[in-house]
Amino acid sequence: MTAVVFVHGTGVRRPAFDETFAIVRRELLAIRDDLRIVPCEWGEQAGTKLHAGGQSIPTFAETKDVAGFAGPNDIDGWAILYLDPLFELRILGVSGPPAAFVPGGSDKSLGAVSPASKAALNELDLLPKFEQACAAVLSSGEFANASQAKVDDLQWTTARAIAAATAAGTLLSAETRDALVSELAPRLDRGVGAIVAKGIKQLGSRWMANRRGALSDAAFPFPGDVLLYQVRGDAIRDCIRAAITEVAGEEVIIIAHSLGGIGTVDLLVSQPFPEVKRLITVGSQSPLLYELDALWSLRFGSKLPAHFPFWSNVYDLRDFLSYVGSRIFHGVEDLRVDNGQPFPESHSAYWTNRRFWDLIKTRLP
């Protein structure tokens, strides 16, 4: 039997790990139903945490409970929308002189989505959230104000607000998100463009300052895990070792994301695991650390050991935490995908990218 060990990346904790692992397991079993899928969830056990409850962060307590952080994204303005779905509508509401402009039948058009989109939402248990997003956006003061402004972008912008409110903080793919917009809006254009860019410059710093506690509370595990690994990485490597040991005697493939890829590379360099036949790193920083001579297991200029398994490395140009390995490691296979999401959503969007799983399918024994 072939076992696939899935090692998550930096900043991941439950229930986010459980959601991701459910997708990974489903996609792998769809490729081969005889695979044994083994989770390596190291975040709760070996990851970092704010041991003093955020006392080192100015205004942490005062700003902890305001609107939270879902992760920025900036293809055509999605970055600010994931943080604040009503942002573009708010800008539209102050961008022009008042006018009696309410698009006819907007409620009806905004309520219609295709069976495929409904199925995708239902699969992630997001239909209730989508319905709530529709109600919240259409009843918001931002929508009411924008409806009275002389603009041509209202239906498109409203559709984006609903899609962003549905997708923020979830594993909804960029493909399904964009399909929602296409189905909700009666026509497509470039959106608010320069108006939004100007608004981000004016409001972005104030928005971040007023939410520093919430942002820090949600975001600290991301860089924190990396810093912790650099000084005390044994615990994370031990978790990966235990997952491999659990499937001893079977042929093993490891899929390791982000910092999980660094820990896995270090472990596989440091000792042989004959049962591990292939390593697939996803959005990993191992090549960069090696080039910086900061990889724990291997000094720059040293070769991968003979016992190291075949290595496939998946990256996305919009994932600024992903790097290529074939230029500095001999025998590494780099695989480029486009997750359709900007950073940092792009860093976790591999799992809902059909192209990614098509590549994985061709690399399973």
C-alpha positions, -999 to +999 in steps of 0.1 A: +000+000+000+011+036-007+007+061+021+006+099+016+017+120+046+004+155+046+025+181+065+009+215+069+026+249+068+033+278+090+006+295+110-020+267+106-040+256+136-072+237+141-099+240+128-081+253+097-060+222+095-090+199+096-107+218+068-075+217+046-068+181+054-104+171+044-099+187+010-065+171+005-078+137+016-108+139-007-087+150-037-061+122-032-087+095-028-104+107-060-071+100-077-065+067-060-090+052-036-064+027-022-041+054-008-036+058+030-038+095+039-019+104+071-021+138+087+009+154+103-006+182+124+023+198+142+009+233+148-010+226+181+018+206+196+050+223+183+039+256+169+043+290+185+018+310+206+016+343+225+027+330+259+020+363+276-013+369+258+000+396+235+015+418+262+044+428+239+020+442+212+010+479+217-028+484+220-033+446+216-061+444+242-079+476+229-080+465+193-082+427+197-120+424+193-126+446+163-132+432+128-107+404+123-082+394+097-090+370+068-059+376+047-053+401+020-056+394-016-050+419-045-060+406-080-082+435-091-087+447-056-095+415-038-068+422-011-088+449+006-121+431-001-112+400+019-104+423+048-134+446+043-160+433+017-178+467+017-147+487+010-154+493-027-190+501-021-180+526+005-157+543-020-184+544-046-207+560-021-185+590-018-170+591-053-197+611-072-227+634-068-259+619-055-282+607-082-313+585-083-295+554-096-307+520-085-301+492-110-334+476-119-338+441-106-305+440-087-320+418-059-332+393-084-299+391-104-278+390-072-299+360-059-292+338-089-262+315-090-256+284-111-261+249-099-223+244-102-216+273-079-243+262-054-227+227-054-193+242-048-206+263-019-226+234-005-195+211-006-177+236+018-209+242+038-209+278+026-244+282+013-256+297+046-227+321+046-234+331+010-270+338+019-260+358+049-235+377+027-262+386+002-285+399+029-258+418+047-244+436+017-278+445+002-290+458+035-258+477+043-256+515+045-226+513+021-249+497-006-276+523+001-252+551-003-235+537-034-270+532-049-275+569-048-242+578-065-239+583-102-216+554-110-215+526-135-199+500-113-226+493-087-238+458-098-203+446-104-190+461-072-219+447-052-213+412-066-176+414-056-186+425-021-209+395-017-183+371-032-156+385-009-179+382+022-185+346+013-149+337+005-130+355+032-114+332+057-126+301+038-111+276+014-134+287-015-114+286-047-106+316-068-124+299-097-157+296-077-153+331-063-149+346-097-178+325-110-200+339-083-191+374-094-198+366-130-232+351-122-242+378-097-233+408-117-253+416-149-222+428-166-184+429-161-160+458-163-128+469-145-145+479-113-135+510-094-098+508-104-080+541-095-108+551-070-101+520-049-063+525-051-067+561-039-090+550-011-065+523+000-037+548+003-059+572+024-076+546+046-053+516+047-029+528+075-058+540+097-077+507+091-046+486+101-038+508+132-074+505+145-072+467+142-037+459+153-048+436+181-071+415+158-045+414+131-017+404+154-039+378+172-047+361+139-014+366+121+013+360+148+015+322+142+025+328+106+059+345+112+061+331+147+063+295+136+092+304+112+111+321+140+105+293+164+116+267+139+149+285+133+159+283+169+140+252+181+129+232+151+134+197+167+098+195+179+084+201+144+108+176+128+099+151+155+062+154+145+071+147+109+093+118+119+064+103+139+040+106+110+065+087+088+071+061+115+033+056+117+033+041+082+065+021+085+066-007+060+046+011+034+057+031+004+055+068+015+050+100-004+051+133+016+032+164+006+046+193+027+034+229+026+054+260+034+073+256+067+063+219+067+084+216+036+114+231+053+111+207+082+106+178+059+136+187+038+157+191+069+146+157+083+151+138+050+186+153+046+196+145+082+187+108+080+176+082+055+140+071+053+141+043+026+103+041+026+099+077+015+099+075-023+089+111-032+088+145-016+064+171-029+069+205-014+042+232-019+049+269-015+081+261+003+110+283+013+136+256+015+154+267-017+157+303-004+170+292+030+196+270+013+207+299-009+210+321+022+230+294+039+202+293+066+189+258+060+195+238+092+204+205+076+225+216+046+252+243+041+251+262+009+273+244-017+267+210-002+248+185-023+216+167-013+226+133+001+223+102-020+195+089+002+173+119-004+141+110-023+129+124-056+118+160-050+090+178-068+086+215-058+053+233-066+053+271-067+030+300-078+045+333-090+019+352-069+028+332-038+057+352-026+065+325+000+072+300-028+106+295-044+122+274-071+147+247-064+159+233-097+184+262-102+204+254-070+196+218-062+205+190-086+176+168-096+148+189-081+117+192-103+099+226-102+062+227-111+045+261-117+008+266-111-014+297-110-038+296-080-058+326-093-052+344-059-028+371-049-006+370-018-011+358+008-043+340-002-022+325-030+000+307-004-029+285+008-049+283-025-031+253-040-055+228-024-085+242-044-066+246-077-076+219-102-043+223-121-024+215-089-042+182-084-037+173-121+000+176-115-001+155-083-021+128-101+008+123-126+033+120-098+017+093-077+030+058-083 
